[in-house]
Amino acid sequence: MNRPLVLIFITISLDAIGIGLIFPILPALLREVTNSENVAPYIGTMIALYAVMQFVFAPVLGALSDRIGRRPVLLISLGGAAINYLLMAVAPSLWLLFLGRAIAGLTSANVAVAMAYITDVSAEDQRARRFGLFSAMFGMGFIVGPVLGGALGDHWLRLPFIVAAILNAGNLALTFFLLPESRKTGGKKIDLSALNPLRPLGWALGMKHVLPILLLFFLFSATGEAYAICWALWGSDTFQWSGLMIGLSLGTFGACQALAQAFLPGPAVKLLGERGAILTGIACACTALITMAFARHGWIVFAILPLFALGGIGVPALQSLATRQVDQSFQGQLQGVLASVVSVASIAAPLGFASVYFAAQPYWPGAIWLTVVAIYALSVPLVLRLRQKSRAEP
């Protein structure tokens, strides 16, 4: 693996750790700022604001990176993130915290630029494996970040923001001094129309062969939200799990997912092709979900986690297939649109899954997992329609 690729993986890991650091201390911080015990509405609003900003700006940063290069856009977003965390470290009021969260959503759109960078430096047959590694590194960052943030927050509530700012400053230095540009732009001027967030979306929606990929990203991202919303509630209601057991199950789930995405997507795509790998991932995930829906003993969940992890090979394969649907000069724009679609799912899906869970909870909490299986079933016809060959579009 070459040095630029190692650096981009380090960059995204540090980015994820910085994001994850603040999650454990948000409730306490909001109670301190608002002098209110009921901070759930504020947390919900902050999560939605973050997702909305990512939805708007991911296509913009992606398209901008196609024009002026990946490296300048990464530098700007990392610098903005460092300033944002410092702002949140000293913010004395609620509106400043909301402003900081909005800036965080904007700068987090650099994930699309990092994905485009990997596309630039990877041959087609290497992309599935490298996108899997990307997902694994991001996932590991989200495992380390909350644990570290909780420990730091016990010493001082604002300390995680300071550490997140330092991490992003270090990230900025790594990118500035060591990361080369991956895309030759030929001195192109900035096209101001590229700053219109609706233009990349309209471009993607206008290509019929890309629509199934956008819908699949939406559906797969939506299924992922079910675990974040319902896992802890379901574990408590079904098995009377303690907080420690819920944490252990989620941590084991995350570790299995990271290992599977780090090592399996490349071999799976070579053996089965992208479509075959995606369908295999869906089948494994659905088998695990159906087992969970009917499980009556907690140990069963731990036993099927490796099978669950195999479900994670589908997204890197889909990501690899997506890169072959447009010309090389539009990879940043495509990745921005995909990140935007993921943001829409993270806004809509939590509301839907929360409603379904609370409707089913008195009768059968495990029914929520059959809802996820139904969403996966909707994705199968779309997978079968995917193009396997390259398709360059003007």
HELIX and SHEET records of a PDB file:
HELIX    1   1 ARG A    3  LEU A   21  1                                  19    
HELIX    2   2 PHE A   23  ILE A   25  5                                   3    
HELIX    3   3 LEU A   26  THR A   34  1                                   9    
HELIX    4   4 ALA A   40  ILE A   68  1                                  29    
HELIX    5   5 ARG A   70  VAL A   90  1                                  21    
HELIX    6   6 LEU A   94  THR A  107  1                                  14    
HELIX    7   7 ASN A  110  VAL A  121  1                                  12    
HELIX    8   8 GLU A  124  GLN A  126  5                                   3    
HELIX    9   9 ARG A  127  HIS A  155  1                                  29    
HELIX   10  10 LEU A  159  LEU A  178  1                                  20    
HELIX   11  11 LEU A  192  LEU A  195  5                                   4    
HELIX   12  12 LEU A  198  LEU A  205  1                                   8    
HELIX   13  13 LEU A  211  PHE A  239  1                                  29    
HELIX   14  14 GLY A  243  PHE A  263  1                                  21    
HELIX   15  15 PRO A  265  PHE A  294  1                                  30    
HELIX   16  16 GLY A  298  LEU A  310  1                                  13    
HELIX   17  17 GLY A  311  ILE A  313  5                                   3    
HELIX   18  18 GLY A  314  THR A  323  1                                  10    
HELIX   19  19 GLN A  328  PHE A  330  5                                   3    
HELIX   20  20 GLN A  331  ALA A  360  1                                  30    
HELIX   21  21 ALA A  367  LEU A  384  1                                  18    
END                                                                             
